[in-house]
Amino acid sequence: MHINISIDQEKVKKLSSFFSCLIFLIAHILYFTAFLALGVKPLIFINIGSILFYILMFILIKYRLYSLYVNLTGIEIALYMFVGALLLGRNCGFHLCLIGLSTLIFFASYFSKQKPKNRIYPMLFGVLYTILIIIVYLYLRYNDPYTRIKDIYETILYITHILITCSFVCIFLYILTTHAVNLEKKIQHDSMTDKLTNVSNRLGLSQYYDKIGDQKNNYLIAIFDIDDFKKFNDKNGHLCGDYVLKQIAKIAQENSSDDFVSRWGGEEFVIISKIDENIEDTYKKIDNIRKSIEEYNFKYNNKSLKSTITIGIALFDNDISLEDWILRADDKLYYGKQNGKNQTVK
């Protein structure tokens, strides 16, 4: 049983940076078109500058300067929304985007490789945005905006900025929570996986034992040990021993795709296998692992090596614990070791 979970943070950063930059660029093109039609000259020129700014930002993304991109973008959006609010008033909702922008800053900080001391920057940006919103509120409370546009256009802009703000919050929180869920799965998977052989470890085995619950009577457990494993380490070094362990784990998995394979410790592995209608078929399937390993040619540093295993099998009985169940199989394994090795004892 193998689970492949990968978390590509570089890909997340690249895609999120690229698409956010593209969205910002398109937004400013639309702003430019709207304000050109409305005749708001200051915002026409400001949007031309913003369009050129985001074209340059693609260069930073190309060279993976994600932190610089986010910081500059945060400043640009903050200044643009601040100036837009002062020029057209609160009824256009420019200041609302500062709230949504905070999610982008914290999102970028999470995925960046900043040193811990630099992670104070999102908080500083958050404080900055709060101050700007307060300034906008106080200024427009006692002063008129630079220019006024028709109520219908104010309503359209206000609704647009609500949608932008909600989109910022929802999209980046969705990406962040999805990443967090995948990361949690990866951590859980890694905690239950043997790093050398990539099969489950003792914790994973214990979890699987609990998972099959009341169905344990329909399963058998097998424990196998590599015969004379010490000779691989003594003759060819510990790396050779690691190679043999990994190959044997791979063979065991390939020959028991429907079963649960785990490393118990050292050169011992445990298999929990569901019993077929004919139990002899299940015994045969387990023994086929032994035969496959016996026939396999291990090649290490241009050397051809051979190995065998001894297997002990035990049925479940009387609601015994996992340790007792393995101990019963281990008694069979010990018997096989004392009576010739390279055999399956049931």
C-alpha positions as YAML, in Angstrom:
chain: A
units: angstrom
residues:
- id: 1
  name: MET
  ca: [0.00, 0.00, 0.00]
- id: 2
  name: HIS
  ca: [1.66, 3.18, -1.21]
- id: 3
  name: ILE
  ca: [0.46, 6.78, -1.15]
- id: 4
  name: ASN
  ca: [2.14, 9.40, -3.27]
- id: 5
  name: ILE
  ca: [1.58, 12.91, -1.95]
- id: 6
  name: SER
  ca: [3.71, 15.78, -3.19]
- id: 7
  name: ILE
  ca: [3.64, 19.41, -2.25]
- id: 8
  name: ASP
  ca: [5.26, 21.64, -4.89]
- id: 9
  name: GLN
  ca: [5.48, 25.02, -3.18]
- id: 10
  name: GLU
  ca: [7.53, 26.47, -6.04]
- id: 11
  name: LYS
  ca: [4.72, 25.64, -8.45]
- id: 12
  name: VAL
  ca: [2.13, 27.19, -6.12]
- id: 13
  name: LYS
  ca: [4.16, 30.39, -5.84]
- id: 14
  name: LYS
  ca: [4.80, 30.62, -9.57]
- id: 15
  name: LEU
  ca: [1.20, 30.02, -10.64]
- id: 16
  name: SER
  ca: [-0.37, 32.22, -7.98]
- id: 17
  name: SER
  ca: [2.07, 35.05, -8.73]
- id: 18
  name: PHE
  ca: [1.57, 34.80, -12.49]
- id: 19
  name: PHE
  ca: [-2.22, 34.70, -12.41]
- id: 20
  name: SER
  ca: [-2.52, 37.40, -9.76]
- id: 21
  name: CYS
  ca: [-0.27, 39.66, -11.84]
- id: 22
  name: LEU
  ca: [-2.33, 38.90, -14.93]
- id: 23
  name: ILE
  ca: [-5.55, 39.71, -13.06]
- id: 24
  name: PHE
  ca: [-4.12, 42.99, -11.78]
- id: 25
  name: LEU
  ca: [-2.97, 43.94, -15.27]
- id: 26
  name: ILE
  ca: [-6.38, 43.23, -16.78]
- id: 27
  name: ALA
  ca: [-8.06, 45.12, -13.93]
- id: 28
  name: HIS
  ca: [-6.01, 48.24, -14.63]
- id: 29
  name: ILE
  ca: [-6.73, 48.01, -18.35]
- id: 30
  name: LEU
  ca: [-10.44, 47.93, -17.51]
- id: 31
  name: TYR
  ca: [-9.99, 50.81, -15.05]
- id: 32
  name: PHE
  ca: [-8.18, 52.80, -17.74]
- id: 33
  name: THR
  ca: [-10.99, 52.18, -20.23]
- id: 34
  name: ALA
  ca: [-13.68, 53.13, -17.69]
- id: 35
  name: PHE
  ca: [-12.01, 56.32, -16.50]
- id: 36
  name: LEU
  ca: [-11.17, 57.32, -20.06]
- id: 37
  name: ALA
  ca: [-14.87, 57.09, -20.85]
- id: 38
  name: LEU
  ca: [-15.78, 59.00, -17.66]
- id: 39
  name: GLY
  ca: [-13.13, 61.63, -18.28]
- id: 40
  name: VAL
  ca: [-11.36, 61.29, -14.90]
- id: 41
  name: LYS
  ca: [-7.94, 62.46, -16.09]
- id: 42
  name: PRO
  ca: [-5.85, 61.80, -12.95]
- id: 43
  name: LEU
  ca: [-6.93, 58.16, -12.88]
- id: 44
  name: ILE
  ca: [-6.34, 57.78, -16.60]
- id: 45
  name: PHE
  ca: [-2.65, 58.63, -16.17]
- id: 46
  name: ILE
  ca: [-2.35, 56.65, -12.93]
- id: 47
  name: ASN
  ca: [-3.70, 53.54, -14.67]
- id: 48
  name: ILE
  ca: [-1.24, 53.94, -17.53]
- id: 49
  name: GLY
  ca: [1.53, 53.86, -14.92]
- id: 50
  name: SER
  ca: [-0.05, 50.82, -13.23]
- id: 51
  name: ILE
  ca: [-0.29, 48.94, -16.54]
- id: 52
  name: LEU
  ca: [3.42, 49.52, -17.18]
- id: 53
  name: PHE
  ca: [4.15, 48.52, -13.57]
- id: 54
  name: TYR
  ca: [2.49, 45.09, -13.92]
- id: 55
  name: ILE
  ca: [4.18, 44.42, -17.23]
- id: 56
  name: LEU
  ca: [7.48, 44.89, -15.37]
- id: 57
  name: MET
  ca: [6.24, 42.62, -12.56]
- id: 58
  name: PHE
  ca: [6.15, 39.68, -14.98]
- id: 59
  name: ILE
  ca: [9.93, 40.04, -15.24]
- id: 60
  name: LEU
  ca: [10.28, 39.63, -11.46]
- id: 61
  name: ILE
  ca: [8.07, 36.53, -11.58]
- id: 62
  name: LYS
  ca: [10.15, 35.10, -14.41]
- id: 63
  name: TYR
  ca: [13.25, 35.37, -12.23]
- id: 64
  name: ARG
  ca: [11.39, 33.98, -9.19]
- id: 65
  name: LEU
  ca: [11.62, 37.18, -7.19]
- id: 66
  name: TYR
  ca: [8.26, 36.42, -5.61]
- id: 67
  name: SER
  ca: [8.76, 38.28, -2.34]
- id: 68
  name: LEU
  ca: [9.82, 41.47, -4.14]
- id: 69
  name: TYR
  ca: [6.85, 41.10, -6.50]
- id: 70
  name: VAL
  ca: [4.39, 40.75, -3.63]
- id: 71
  name: ASN
  ca: [5.83, 43.65, -1.65]
- id: 72
  name: LEU
  ca: [5.84, 46.01, -4.64]
- id: 73
  name: THR
  ca: [2.36, 44.87, -5.66]
- id: 74
  name: GLY
  ca: [1.08, 45.44, -2.14]
- id: 75
  name: ILE
  ca: [2.42, 48.98, -2.17]
- id: 76
  name: GLU
  ca: [1.06, 49.72, -5.66]
- id: 77
  name: ILE
  ca: [-2.44, 48.48, -4.88]
- id: 78
  name: ALA
  ca: [-2.50, 50.27, -1.53]
- id: 79
  name: LEU
  ca: [-1.49, 53.59, -3.12]
- id: 80
  name: TYR
  ca: [-3.83, 53.14, -6.07]
- id: 81
  name: MET
  ca: [-6.86, 52.38, -3.89]
- id: 82
  name: PHE
  ca: [-5.94, 55.17, -1.49]
- id: 83
  name: VAL
  ca: [-5.64, 57.75, -4.27]
- id: 84
  name: GLY
  ca: [-8.76, 56.42, -6.00]
- id: 85
  name: ALA
  ca: [-10.79, 56.82, -2.80]
- id: 86
  name: LEU
  ca: [-9.56, 60.38, -2.29]
- id: 87
  name: LEU
  ca: [-10.28, 61.32, -5.90]
- id: 88
  name: LEU
  ca: [-13.73, 59.75, -6.26]
- id: 89
  name: GLY
  ca: [-14.95, 59.35, -2.68]
- id: 90
  name: ARG
  ca: [-15.98, 56.45, -0.45]
- id: 91
  name: ASN
  ca: [-19.09, 55.72, -2.50]
- id: 92
  name: CYS
  ca: [-16.90, 54.10, -5.16]
- id: 93
  name: GLY
  ca: [-15.52, 51.54, -2.69]
- id: 94
  name: PHE
  ca: [-11.82, 51.77, -3.53]
- id: 95
  name: HIS
  ca: [-10.92, 51.48, 0.16]
- id: 96
  name: LEU
  ca: [-12.62, 48.08, 0.39]
- id: 97
  name: CYS
  ca: [-9.89, 46.48, -1.72]
- id: 98
  name: LEU
  ca: [-7.36, 47.20, 1.02]
- id: 99
  name: ILE
  ca: [-9.15, 44.61, 3.16]
- id: 100
  name: GLY
  ca: [-8.90, 41.94, 0.46]
- id: 101
  name: LEU
  ca: [-5.29, 42.87, -0.21]
- id: 102
  name: SER
  ca: [-4.33, 41.77, 3.30]
- id: 103
  name: THR
  ca: [-5.11, 38.15, 2.38]
- id: 104
  name: LEU
  ca: [-2.69, 38.34, -0.54]
- id: 105
  name: ILE
  ca: [0.11, 39.64, 1.68]
- id: 106
  name: PHE
  ca: [-0.33, 36.95, 4.32]
- id: 107
  name: PHE
  ca: [-0.72, 34.28, 1.63]
- id: 108
  name: ALA
  ca: [2.55, 35.32, -0.01]
- id: 109
  name: SER
  ca: [4.32, 35.43, 3.34]
- id: 110
  name: TYR
  ca: [3.23, 31.88, 4.10]
- id: 111
  name: PHE
  ca: [4.65, 30.50, 0.87]
- id: 112
  name: SER
  ca: [7.79, 32.61, 0.83]
- id: 113
  name: LYS
  ca: [11.12, 31.50, 2.23]
- id: 114
  name: GLN
  ca: [11.57, 34.59, 4.31]
- id: 115
  name: LYS
  ca: [13.53, 34.41, 7.51]
- id: 116
  name: PRO
  ca: [11.31, 34.36, 10.61]
- id: 117
  name: LYS
  ca: [12.32, 37.92, 11.52]
- id: 118
  name: ASN
  ca: [11.06, 39.13, 8.12]
- id: 119
  name: ARG
  ca: [7.62, 37.65, 8.63]
- id: 120
  name: ILE
  ca: [6.71, 40.83, 10.49]
- id: 121
  name: TYR
  ca: [6.17, 42.48, 7.10]
- id: 122
  name: PRO
  ca: [2.59, 41.19, 6.59]
- id: 123
  name: MET
  ca: [1.65, 42.69, 9.95]
- id: 124
  name: LEU
  ca: [3.22, 45.99, 8.93]
- id: 125
  name: PHE
  ca: [1.28, 45.96, 5.67]
- id: 126
  name: GLY
  ca: [-1.88, 45.19, 7.61]
- id: 127
  name: VAL
  ca: [-1.25, 48.19, 9.87]
- id: 128
  name: LEU
  ca: [-0.52, 50.34, 6.82]
- id: 129
  name: TYR
  ca: [-3.79, 49.36, 5.14]
- id: 130
  name: THR
  ca: [-5.71, 50.07, 8.34]
- id: 131
  name: ILE
  ca: [-4.14, 53.51, 8.62]
- id: 132
  name: LEU
  ca: [-4.92, 54.29, 4.98]
- id: 133
  name: ILE
  ca: [-8.58, 53.30, 5.44]
- id: 134
  name: ILE
  ca: [-8.83, 55.54, 8.52]
- id: 135
  name: ILE
  ca: [-7.20, 58.44, 6.65]
- id: 136
  name: VAL
  ca: [-9.64, 58.02, 3.76]
- id: 137
  name: TYR
  ca: [-12.57, 57.98, 6.17]
- id: 138
  name: LEU
  ca: [-11.44, 61.06, 8.12]
- id: 139
  name: TYR
  ca: [-10.44, 63.06, 5.03]
- id: 140
  name: LEU
  ca: [-13.68, 62.42, 3.17]
- id: 141
  name: ARG
  ca: [-15.73, 63.09, 6.29]
- id: 142
  name: TYR
  ca: [-14.61, 66.72, 6.25]
- id: 143
  name: ASN
  ca: [-13.65, 67.20, 2.59]
- id: 144
  name: ASP
  ca: [-15.27, 66.59, -0.75]
- id: 145
  name: PRO
  ca: [-13.64, 64.18, -3.22]
- id: 146
  name: TYR
  ca: [-11.66, 65.59, -6.13]
- id: 147
  name: THR
  ca: [-14.46, 64.83, -8.55]
- id: 148
  name: ARG
  ca: [-17.88, 63.22, -8.53]
- id: 149
  name: ILE
  ca: [-19.32, 60.82, -11.07]
- id: 150
  name: LYS
  ca: [-22.93, 59.80, -11.63]
- id: 151
  name: ASP
  ca: [-24.59, 57.68, -8.94]
- id: 152
  name: ILE
  ca: [-25.01, 54.74, -11.29]
- id: 153
  name: TYR
  ca: [-21.27, 54.66, -11.97]
- id: 154
  name: GLU
  ca: [-20.49, 54.96, -8.26]
- id: 155
  name: THR
  ca: [-22.78, 52.00, -7.61]
- id: 156
  name: ILE
  ca: [-21.12, 49.95, -10.34]
- id: 157
  name: LEU
  ca: [-17.66, 50.71, -8.96]
- id: 158
  name: TYR
  ca: [-18.73, 49.97, -5.39]
- id: 159
  name: ILE
  ca: [-20.18, 46.59, -6.35]
- id: 160
  name: THR
  ca: [-17.09, 45.87, -8.46]
- id: 161
  name: HIS
  ca: [-14.81, 46.55, -5.51]
- id: 162
  name: ILE
  ca: [-16.93, 44.37, -3.24]
- id: 163
  name: LEU
  ca: [-16.54, 41.55, -5.77]
- id: 164
  name: ILE
  ca: [-12.78, 42.17, -6.01]
- id: 165
  name: THR
  ca: [-12.43, 42.12, -2.23]
- id: 166
  name: CYS
  ca: [-14.47, 38.93, -1.83]
- id: 167
  name: SER
  ca: [-12.57, 37.30, -4.68]
- id: 168
  name: PHE
  ca: [-9.23, 38.11, -3.03]
- id: 169
  name: VAL
  ca: [-10.35, 36.64, 0.26]
- id: 170
  name: CYS
  ca: [-12.03, 33.54, -1.18]
- id: 171
  name: ILE
  ca: [-9.43, 32.63, -3.81]
- id: 172
  name: PHE
  ca: [-6.34, 33.00, -1.64]
- id: 173
  name: LEU
  ca: [-7.95, 31.40, 1.40]
- id: 174
  name: TYR
  ca: [-9.07, 28.51, -0.80]
- id: 175
  name: ILE
  ca: [-5.52, 28.01, -2.11]
- id: 176
  name: LEU
  ca: [-4.12, 28.29, 1.41]
- id: 177
  name: THR
  ca: [-6.58, 25.85, 2.98]
- id: 178
  name: THR
  ca: [-6.15, 23.38, 0.11]
- id: 179
  name: HIS
  ca: [-2.40, 23.52, 0.58]
- id: 180
  name: ALA
  ca: [-2.80, 23.11, 4.34]
- id: 181
  name: VAL
  ca: [-4.99, 20.02, 3.89]
- id: 182
  name: ASN
  ca: [-2.49, 18.47, 1.45]
- id: 183
  name: LEU
  ca: [0.38, 19.32, 3.78]
- id: 184
  name: GLU
  ca: [-1.46, 17.69, 6.68]
- id: 185
  name: LYS
  ca: [-1.95, 14.55, 4.59]
- id: 186
  name: LYS
  ca: [1.74, 14.53, 3.67]
- id: 187
  name: ILE
  ca: [2.83, 14.93, 7.29]
- id: 188
  name: GLN
  ca: [0.49, 12.13, 8.32]
- id: 189
  name: HIS
  ca: [1.75, 9.94, 5.49]
- id: 190
  name: ASP
  ca: [5.40, 10.62, 6.30]
- id: 191
  name: SER
  ca: [4.84, 9.88, 9.98]
- id: 192
  name: MET
  ca: [3.55, 6.42, 9.07]
- id: 193
  name: THR
  ca: [6.10, 5.59, 6.37]
- id: 194
  name: ASP
  ca: [9.53, 4.01, 6.70]
- id: 195
  name: LYS
  ca: [11.90, 6.44, 4.98]
- id: 196
  name: LEU
  ca: [14.33, 3.81, 3.72]
- id: 197
  name: THR
  ca: [11.96, 1.26, 2.19]
- id: 198
  name: ASN
  ca: [8.94, 3.52, 1.57]
- id: 199
  name: VAL
  ca: [6.55, 1.00, 3.10]
- id: 200
  name: SER
  ca: [4.57, 1.65, 6.26]
- id: 201
  name: ASN
  ca: [6.29, 1.76, 9.62]
- id: 202
  name: ARG
  ca: [5.02, 0.54, 12.99]
- id: 203
  name: LEU
  ca: [2.69, 3.49, 13.40]
- id: 204
  name: GLY
  ca: [1.18, 2.85, 9.98]
- id: 205
  name: LEU
  ca: [0.77, -0.83, 10.84]
- id: 206
  name: SER
  ca: [-0.98, 0.04, 14.09]
- id: 207
  name: GLN
  ca: [-3.31, 2.42, 12.23]
- id: 208
  name: TYR
  ca: [-4.17, -0.29, 9.70]
- id: 209
  name: TYR
  ca: [-4.79, -2.82, 12.49]
- id: 210
  name: ASP
  ca: [-7.31, -0.41, 14.02]
- id: 211
  name: LYS
  ca: [-8.82, 0.32, 10.61]
- id: 212
  name: ILE
  ca: [-9.84, -3.28, 9.86]
- id: 213
  name: GLY
  ca: [-11.62, -3.33, 13.22]
- id: 214
  name: ASP
  ca: [-14.01, -6.25, 13.70]
- id: 215
  name: GLN
  ca: [-12.96, -7.80, 10.39]
- id: 216
  name: LYS
  ca: [-9.65, -9.08, 11.76]
- id: 217
  name: ASN
  ca: [-10.89, -12.70, 11.68]
- id: 218
  name: ASN
  ca: [-10.86, -12.37, 7.89]
- id: 219
  name: TYR
  ca: [-7.15, -11.56, 7.88]
- id: 220
  name: LEU
  ca: [-3.88, -13.30, 8.59]
- id: 221
  name: ILE
  ca: [-0.58, -11.78, 9.57]
- id: 222
  name: ALA
  ca: [2.83, -12.76, 8.25]
- id: 223
  name: ILE
  ca: [6.21, -11.65, 9.52]
- id: 224
  name: PHE
  ca: [9.35, -12.35, 7.53]
- id: 225
  name: ASP
  ca: [13.01, -11.90, 8.26]
- id: 226
  name: ILE
  ca: [15.90, -11.71, 5.79]
- id: 227
  name: ASP
  ca: [18.11, -14.77, 6.25]
- id: 228
  name: ASP
  ca: [21.73, -14.00, 7.18]
- id: 229
  name: PHE
  ca: [21.19, -10.33, 6.52]
- id: 230
  name: LYS
  ca: [24.33, -9.39, 8.44]
- id: 231
  name: LYS
  ca: [26.49, -10.79, 5.66]
- id: 232
  name: PHE
  ca: [25.42, -8.02, 3.27]
- id: 233
  name: ASN
  ca: [26.61, -5.35, 5.69]
- id: 234
  name: ASP
  ca: [29.79, -7.18, 6.63]
- id: 235
  name: LYS
  ca: [30.90, -8.02, 3.09]
- id: 236
  name: ASN
  ca: [29.69, -5.02, 1.11]
- id: 237
  name: GLY
  ca: [28.93, -2.27, 3.62]
- id: 238
  name: HIS
  ca: [25.75, -0.88, 5.11]
- id: 239
  name: LEU
  ca: [24.71, 0.78, 1.87]
- id: 240
  name: CYS
  ca: [24.48, -2.66, 0.35]
- id: 241
  name: GLY
  ca: [22.29, -3.74, 3.25]
- id: 242
  name: ASP
  ca: [20.05, -0.72, 2.65]
- id: 243
  name: TYR
  ca: [19.82, -1.62, -1.03]
- id: 244
  name: VAL
  ca: [18.74, -5.17, -0.22]
- id: 245
  name: LEU
  ca: [16.13, -3.92, 2.26]
- id: 246
  name: LYS
  ca: [14.66, -1.55, -0.32]
- id: 247
  name: GLN
  ca: [14.55, -4.19, -3.04]
- id: 248
  name: ILE
  ca: [12.96, -6.79, -0.80]
- id: 249
  name: ALA
  ca: [10.33, -4.28, 0.33]
- id: 250
  name: LYS
  ca: [9.62, -3.53, -3.32]
- id: 251
  name: ILE
  ca: [9.29, -7.22, -4.18]
- id: 252
  name: ALA
  ca: [6.98, -7.78, -1.23]
- id: 253
  name: GLN
  ca: [4.74, -4.91, -2.37]
- id: 254
  name: GLU
  ca: [4.68, -6.08, -5.97]
- id: 255
  name: ASN
  ca: [3.62, -9.56, -4.93]
- id: 256
  name: SER
  ca: [0.97, -8.42, -2.45]
- id: 257
  name: SER
  ca: [-0.64, -5.39, -4.06]
- id: 258
  name: ASP
  ca: [-3.92, -5.90, -2.17]
- id: 259
  name: ASP
  ca: [-2.22, -6.47, 1.18]
- id: 260
  name: PHE
  ca: [-0.66, -4.19, 3.75]
- id: 261
  name: VAL
  ca: [3.14, -4.30, 3.90]
- id: 262
  name: SER
  ca: [5.14, -2.63, 6.64]
- id: 263
  name: ARG
  ca: [8.62, -2.67, 8.08]
- id: 264
  name: TRP
  ca: [8.55, -3.94, 11.65]
- id: 265
  name: GLY
  ca: [12.18, -3.11, 12.38]
- id: 266
  name: GLY
  ca: [15.68, -3.99, 11.22]
- id: 267
  name: GLU
  ca: [15.34, -6.64, 8.53]
- id: 268
  name: GLU
  ca: [11.84, -7.73, 9.60]
- id: 269
  name: PHE
  ca: [8.68, -6.95, 7.65]
- id: 270
  name: VAL
  ca: [5.02, -7.57, 8.47]
- id: 271
  name: ILE
  ca: [2.20, -8.27, 6.04]
- id: 272
  name: ILE
  ca: [-1.51, -8.23, 6.86]
- id: 273
  name: SER
  ca: [-3.39, -10.12, 4.16]
- id: 274
  name: LYS
  ca: [-7.10, -10.67, 3.66]
- id: 275
  name: ILE
  ca: [-7.93, -14.37, 3.55]
- id: 276
  name: ASP
  ca: [-9.28, -15.63, 0.23]
- id: 277
  name: GLU
  ca: [-12.22, -18.04, 0.04]
- id: 278
  name: ASN
  ca: [-9.66, -20.84, -0.01]
- id: 279
  name: ILE
  ca: [-7.15, -20.09, 2.74]
- id: 280
  name: GLU
  ca: [-4.55, -22.21, 0.98]
- id: 281
  name: ASP
  ca: [-4.54, -19.66, -1.84]
- id: 282
  name: THR
  ca: [-3.64, -16.96, 0.67]
- id: 283
  name: TYR
  ca: [-0.82, -19.10, 2.08]
- id: 284
  name: LYS
  ca: [0.41, -19.66, -1.46]
- id: 285
  name: LYS
  ca: [0.33, -15.93, -2.18]
- id: 286
  name: ILE
  ca: [2.47, -15.22, 0.88]
- id: 287
  name: ASP
  ca: [4.89, -18.00, -0.03]
- id: 288
  name: ASN
  ca: [5.21, -16.56, -3.53]
- id: 289
  name: ILE
  ca: [6.90, -13.54, -1.95]
- id: 290
  name: ARG
  ca: [9.53, -15.87, -0.51]
- id: 291
  name: LYS
  ca: [10.01, -17.58, -3.87]
- id: 292
  name: SER
  ca: [10.26, -14.28, -5.74]
- id: 293
  name: ILE
  ca: [12.98, -13.05, -3.39]
- id: 294
  name: GLU
  ca: [14.85, -16.36, -3.65]
- id: 295
  name: GLU
  ca: [14.84, -16.10, -7.45]
- id: 296
  name: TYR
  ca: [15.72, -12.41, -7.59]
- id: 297
  name: ASN
  ca: [19.23, -11.36, -8.63]
- id: 298
  name: PHE
  ca: [20.34, -8.45, -6.47]
- id: 299
  name: LYS
  ca: [22.94, -6.37, -8.28]
- id: 300
  name: TYR
  ca: [25.11, -4.06, -6.21]
- id: 301
  name: ASN
  ca: [28.35, -2.49, -7.48]
- id: 302
  name: ASN
  ca: [28.47, -4.93, -10.38]
- id: 303
  name: LYS
  ca: [28.08, -7.83, -7.96]
- id: 304
  name: SER
  ca: [25.30, -10.37, -8.25]
- id: 305
  name: LEU
  ca: [23.87, -11.22, -4.83]
- id: 306
  name: LYS
  ca: [21.25, -13.67, -3.63]
- id: 307
  name: SER
  ca: [19.00, -13.55, -0.61]
- id: 308
  name: THR
  ca: [16.24, -15.57, 1.01]
- id: 309
  name: ILE
  ca: [13.64, -14.92, 3.69]
- id: 310
  name: THR
  ca: [11.84, -16.97, 6.29]
- id: 311
  name: ILE
  ca: [8.16, -16.31, 6.93]
- id: 312
  name: GLY
  ca: [5.91, -17.03, 9.89]
- id: 313
  name: ILE
  ca: [2.12, -16.85, 9.51]
- id: 314
  name: ALA
  ca: [-0.60, -16.60, 12.17]
- id: 315
  name: LEU
  ca: [-4.39, -16.33, 12.05]
- id: 316
  name: PHE
  ca: [-6.25, -13.85, 14.22]
- id: 317
  name: ASP
  ca: [-7.84, -15.26, 17.35]
- id: 318
  name: ASN
  ca: [-9.76, -14.12, 20.44]
- id: 319
  name: ASP
  ca: [-9.42, -10.35, 19.95]
- id: 320
  name: ILE
  ca: [-5.68, -10.38, 20.63]
- id: 321
  name: SER
  ca: [-3.61, -7.22, 20.37]
- id: 322
  name: LEU
  ca: [-1.45, -6.43, 17.38]
- id: 323
  name: GLU
  ca: [1.70, -7.22, 19.36]
- id: 324
  name: ASP
  ca: [0.35, -10.63, 20.42]
- id: 325
  name: TRP
  ca: [-0.77, -11.37, 16.89]
- id: 326
  name: ILE
  ca: [2.70, -10.59, 15.57]
- id: 327
  name: LEU
  ca: [4.26, -12.59, 18.41]
- id: 328
  name: ARG
  ca: [2.32, -15.68, 17.30]
- id: 329
  name: ALA
  ca: [3.62, -15.25, 13.76]
- id: 330
  name: ASP
  ca: [7.09, -14.54, 15.14]
- id: 331
  name: ASP
  ca: [7.07, -17.91, 16.95]
- id: 332
  name: LYS
  ca: [6.49, -19.59, 13.57]
- id: 333
  name: LEU
  ca: [9.26, -17.47, 12.08]
- id: 334
  name: TYR
  ca: [11.64, -18.52, 14.83]
- id: 335
  name: TYR
  ca: [10.78, -22.16, 14.20]
- id: 336
  name: GLY
  ca: [11.54, -21.72, 10.50]
- id: 337
  name: LYS
  ca: [14.86, -20.04, 11.31]
- id: 338
  name: GLN
  ca: [15.87, -22.93, 13.55]
- id: 339
  name: ASN
  ca: [14.91, -25.53, 10.96]
- id: 340
  name: GLY
  ca: [16.65, -24.58, 7.75]
- id: 341
  name: LYS
  ca: [15.47, -21.02, 6.91]
- id: 342
  name: ASN
  ca: [14.10, -20.02, 3.50]
- id: 343
  name: GLN
  ca: [10.65, -21.40, 4.22]
- id: 344
  name: THR
  ca: [7.11, -20.38, 5.14]
- id: 345
  name: VAL
  ca: [5.74, -21.74, 8.40]
- id: 346
  name: LYS
  ca: [2.00, -21.55, 9.04]
...
